[in-house]
Amino acid sequence: MTIDHLLEELQLSVEQLAERSGLTCQRIAAIADGRWTPSPVERGKLAQAFGVAVEQISWGHTINPRNRRYHQFGLPEEF
């Protein structure tokens, strides 16, 4: 399971998860988007907030590097 899947499944907002876990909304959003891999401490806090074992959550980066480049530099106006 991923963080975004758990948020949807448990019908939690990022704000609610931040309150439960003690992490910032920005950090949780980055983790859910796959832009940040959480530290072991952050993993423990998030797993506890969800009520699942740390091992049940997928923690790796999920963002497509090609899409990341386009977001940084933009697409050409003309193809």
N, C-alpha and C positions, 0 to 999 in steps of 0.2 A: 504494500500500500504506500501511497505517497501522501504528503501533507495536504495537498489540494484535494485529493480523494477523500481523506478523513474529514476535512472541513466540510465538504459537501455531504458526505454520508451522515455525519453527526449534526448537520445544519448549524454549524458554528460560524461566527464571523471572525475575521482576523483580530478584531478588537477583543472579542470574548476569549480567544485563544491567548492573546497577549496578557490579558488579566489573569488567566489560569496559570500560565507558564512563567510569567515574570519577564518575558522577552518583549522587545519593542515591536510595534506593528510593522515597521519598516523591515526589520530582520525576518519576521515571519513571512511577510510578502515575498521577500527575496528568496527564502527557502522554498516556499510554495511554487514560485515561478522557476525554480531551478537555477537561480543566479548565485546562490550561496550554499555551500555545504556546511552544515552546522558542526560545531565542535562537539566532543563527547558530552560535555556538560549541557550544552543546548539540546542535544539529542535526548538526554535523560529528562530534562524539563518538559520538552514537547511530548515525549511518550507518556510521561506521568499525567500531563494535562489531558491527553486523549484517553488515558486508562488502558494503554496497550504496552506490550513489551517493546523495548528499543529495537529488537531484531525484527519486529513485524513491519517496520517502516523502511521504505527505500530512501536512502539519504544522498544519492549521487546527483551530480549536475545533470539536468535534462534539457537545457537550452541548446538549440541547434547552432553551432558556431557560425554557419553561413548567415542565419537570420540575425545573429548578434552583430556581424559586420555591417549588414544593411541598416540596422538601427543606429549604429555609430556614425556611419558616413552617408546614409541616405541612398536612394536609388537614383539612377540617372533620369532626367526628365524625359528624354526621348529614347525610345528603344530602337 
